[in-house]
Amino acid sequence: MKAKTILLVISRILFMTILFIIQIFISNLLPVPFNKINVILLAMMAALVFSIAKDFLPYLFGLSLLTELFHVTPFGFMTASLLVSMFILEWLLVNVLTNRFFMIVFIAGIIGVFSYRLFYIILSYFWRAIAEGSFVINSAALLGFGQEIIMNASALTLIYIAASLFLRKLNPRYVINDY
């Protein structure tokens, strides 16, 4: 039993390492609309949609802290924004958006990324107001946030559709027994 647990932890750490490499690849090498995809945010939202968040949340939290080292923002802003948006999204998925239809997943993706960026902007505003005295968001930044919302919500929906089609084919209750 102990070897199985160790193997499970090692496989999840390997999965998080792969997610980290994909995040760096996407943000640095892909062209403008596609480099807005946030793999860590997508992984957390997918874990919430598929109801496996309790298994992956500690690993994704650690991965989020690791990626904070590569951002120019003050340490902890993105992780705090991520956690707040995941709490909001979890509450919505449990209480309001209970159906797992692909449009509901798309709407959940929009709400998740919007709340992530909104809380990030609020934290940045307070930081700039205290540290530097001014905070301005220009139209290019708002356009970038809009692209990020659409790209991540679309990617979450595509992940959900692909996973649900794959899992439906593996589900034994869909097999018709002719005996």
MOGILIN-V836386 format. One line per field, one symbol per residue. phi: phi as a letter, one per 20 degrees, with the letter a starting at -180 (. if undefined). burial: I if it has 24 or more other ideal C-beta (glycine too) atoms within 12 Angstrom, else O. Layout:
phi->???
burial->???
This chain:
phi->.ffffffffffffffffffffffffffddefgfefefdfffffffffffelcffedgffffffffffffddefgfofffffffffffffffffeddeefdffffffffffffffffffffffffffffffednbbcdefffffffffffffffffffffffffffffffefffefeeee
burial->OOOOOOOOOOOIOOOIOOIIOIIOOIIOOOOOOOOIIIIIIIIIIIIIIIOOIOOIIOIIIOIIIIIOOOIOOOOOIIIIIIIIIIOIIIOIIOOOIOOIOIOOIIIIIIIIIIIIIIIIIOIIOOOOOOOOOOOOOOOOOOOOIOIIIIIIIIIIIOIIOOOOOOOOOOOOOOOOOOO
